[in-house]
């Protein structure tokens, strides 16, 4: 997306993020599948990450982000908007997420924290 079409400034914040690729089934002993990655930049309504595997565009995934200065992990829901190869051999993919306004997420806290960093 061109910078002119962006509604919110992207901040170059690198932090640890966790993406839930597969949720554990209710009543089952099997565990889910998490992917640990790094954010490259964040905004009020999105984030870009560098990951070890390709993500499915359009997938809606649970994301945990450890923002600097945050009191604990922020839990969000995000839609994969794009996923492209990166130049990093260990993390060969980059993906962009649109943060969704989901119930039981930390979206309000996220927007407040990013807005404070944006000023």
C-alpha positions in Angstrom: 0.0 0.0 0.0 1.4 3.4 -0.8 2.3 5.8 2.0 -0.3 8.3 0.7 -3.1 5.8 1.3 -2.1 4.9 4.9 -4.3 6.4 7.6 -1.8 5.9 10.4 1.9 6.5 10.7 4.0 3.4 10.9 6.5 3.4 13.8 9.8 1.4 13.4 9.3 -0.7 16.5 11.0 -4.1 16.8 9.5 -6.3 19.4 8.7 -10.0 20.0 5.4 -11.2 18.7 3.6 -14.6 18.9 1.2 -15.7 16.2 -1.2 -18.6 16.9 -1.3 -20.6 13.7 -3.4 -23.4 15.1 -5.7 -23.3 18.2 -5.9 -26.2 20.5 -9.2 -28.0 20.3 -11.6 -27.7 23.2 -11.5 -30.8 25.4 -8.4 -32.2 23.5 -5.0 -32.7 25.0 -3.2 -31.6 21.9 -1.6 -28.2 21.9 -1.9 -25.5 19.4 0.9 -24.2 17.2 2.6 -20.8 17.9 5.1 -19.0 15.7 7.5 -16.6 17.5 8.6 -13.6 15.3 9.7 -10.0 15.3 7.7 -6.9 14.5 9.4 -4.5 12.0 6.9 -1.7 12.4 3.6 -1.0 14.0 0.7 1.4 13.6 -2.7 1.9 15.3 -4.4 -0.5 12.9 -1.6 -2.7 11.7 1.8 -4.3 12.1 4.5 -5.8 9.9 6.4 -8.9 11.0 9.3 -11.0 9.8 8.5 -14.8 10.1 10.0 -18.2 9.4 7.1 -19.5 7.3 4.6 -18.2 4.7 1.3 -17.1 6.2 -2.0 -17.4 4.3 -3.3 -14.1 3.0 -6.8 -13.5 4.4 -6.3 -15.7 7.5 -7.5 -14.2 10.8 -5.0 -15.1 13.5 -4.5 -14.4 17.2 -1.4 -12.3 17.9 0.5 -11.5 21.1 2.9 -8.5 21.0 5.4 -7.5 23.7 5.6 -3.8 23.0 8.4 -1.8 24.7 6.9 -0.1 27.8 3.8 -2.3 27.9 2.8 -4.0 31.1 2.6 -7.5 29.7 1.7 -9.0 26.3 -1.0 -7.3 24.2 -3.4 -9.8 22.7 -4.9 -8.9 19.3 -6.7 -10.4 16.4 -5.3 -9.6 12.9 -5.9 -10.4 9.3 -3.0 -11.3 7.1 -3.2 -8.7 4.3 0.0 -9.7 2.5 3.0 -12.1 2.8 6.1 -11.8 0.7 9.6 -13.3 0.7 12.2 -11.4 2.7 16.0 -11.2 2.3 16.6 -12.9 5.7 17.7 -16.6 5.5 16.5 -17.4 9.0 13.2 -15.5 8.7 12.4 -15.8 5.0 9.0 -14.2 5.0 7.5 -10.7 5.8 3.8 -10.3 6.5 1.5 -7.4 7.0 -1.5 -7.6 9.4 -4.5 -5.4 9.8 -5.5 -5.3 13.4 -9.2 -6.1 13.9 -11.5 -4.6 16.5 -12.3 -7.9 18.2 -14.0 -8.6 21.5 -11.7 -9.9 24.2 -8.7 -8.3 22.6 -6.4 -5.5 23.8 -7.2 -3.3 20.8 -8.1 -0.3 23.0 -4.9 -0.5 24.9 -2.9 -1.1 21.7 -4.4 2.0 20.0 -3.7 4.1 23.1 -0.1 3.0 23.4 0.7 3.5 19.7 -1.0 6.9 19.7 1.2 7.9 22.7 4.3 6.8 20.8 3.1 8.6 17.6 3.3 12.0 19.3 
